Structures are given as C-alpha cells and as structure tokens.
Amino acid sequence: MAFFKHNFFAKRPWTAALACLLLALAAGGCHDPSTELPSGAKLVRAFSPPQDAPLAPGVTADGEAWRIDARGPNPTGIFEVPAGLLCADCQIFFRAKLKSRDLSGHVFLELVARLGYDQDFFHRDLIHTAHGTQGWTQAQASCFVAPGPKARGLLLNVVPQGTGTVWIKDVEVYTAPTVITPD
C-alpha cells in the first residue's frame, strides 16, 4: 500500500516507460515502425558480395556480408548510387543490417546526398546502431529530396565510432514518393 501512496511512477517517469517496455517484450516483442518502408517504395539498387565491390579499401567480402576492421571514428564509404537512378521530390532510404564484435563504440549508417552545386547533406541513423558484440540489427538512414535540383548521387557510408569489427549485409536503396498529409 505504501508503494502507491507515494506515487512512485509520478516521481520516477522512467520507471513507467520501463514497465511499458517490459510488458511489450513479454507480449511478444517490439515492433519498430521506424525501419519500415512507406507504401509505394521502389527498390533502386541492392548490393551483395562478391558481385559488388565496396569503395573503401580494406572492406572485404565475408560470406553474405562485408567485413570492416574499424580502427577509429572514421566514415567508411561503402557504395555510390549514380544520379540516374534517383528522382527529385522523393524520399530516399538506405537500409542494411549491421553486426559488431568487440567494437569499442557504436556503428551506424550514413547517407550522403549530393545535391545542387557542391552541396552534400548527410543523414545518419543514430537510433539503430550496433555496439560491443552484437548480432544483426536492421538500420536505415533516409532523407527527402525536394523539388528543384536533382541529386548528383548518393554515397552510402558505415560509420564506426571506435575500434573493432563490423559487418554489413543486405544493403539496399529505395525511393518513395513524397507524401504530404494535411493537418
């Protein structure tokens, strides 16, 4: 009775969030809508070893994935997507699965959109990261390309924030129409 008398959850709002998370996990796991593609998304390009060679030296094919021996916080350019495959006024998605072993920091995806004249915009997925020793996790970086100058291309990066080993697989780029919903 004393537990509820002091309004435990009101004084510690994080405990309510933790309780909800534990209930969701007990009910059958979590559903993460942030890595879903919108309806109408089209696959623009998929990359797979050994057919596709990564841009960065030192990235090696390892079965169905590529292996990166991370030596510090440095973006590793994996692939480029030429402008001819992209559209103006759309949303672009860079999706892949990441895995890590003995990684001292986090690793995440970075999408660099090359727009206009010497304008590069980067978009990072800082939510879906791998760190330490972790199995496969779905990651996705996305951006909007506004009407106007067409993108000059995309650069797909993996950004380890420490030392260790990182794997990446199921690398895909999608586009989807920009949908504006009225308020």
Phi, psi and omega in degrees: 000323181295333179301313181279335182299325183268006178054061185307314183290328180292325180280339181227080185297335179295333180291326177294318178296318178296318178299318178296319179297315180297321176295320179295318179295319180294332182277002176127019175100179183254146174249122184253097183290347183287348177253011176274150176269146177288161177296145181089001179290139180241136175289122180266318183200137173238143181241138178210144177282154354269005183298321184254124180266127178295158180289317188283137173291149179090355174267118187242149176289137181218086185070237180267014183225175171248143181251136177235122174269099185286131180246007179155181183287093184214128175296137178248111178290117183266303183216160172242146175242121183290157184300328183300339180268355186254169179228162173270154179060057177211174174251139182245136180237130173248112183241145176194166174253139181241147176218149181221156174220125178053039180274124184284346177226206177259163172229140181215168178271148176224130178249120179253114178264122179264106185243155173054214182262106178055035176249115177246129178242130179249147181228127185242146173261093181269001180268314183260090183239165171244151179203162181059229173246112187218144177286187185297133175227137179284131178231156181204128172246140182218159176208162175259139172250113184286160174299147182129225183296132179287149179298140176278350180148175179235147172241127181257119183243152166247130186240096173280139180254033180179193180257152180145199182241136180232141172240149176224138178212173179053049182280122183219149174236129180238154167237152177216148178298145175285124181247123177253120179260136179291147180287000000 
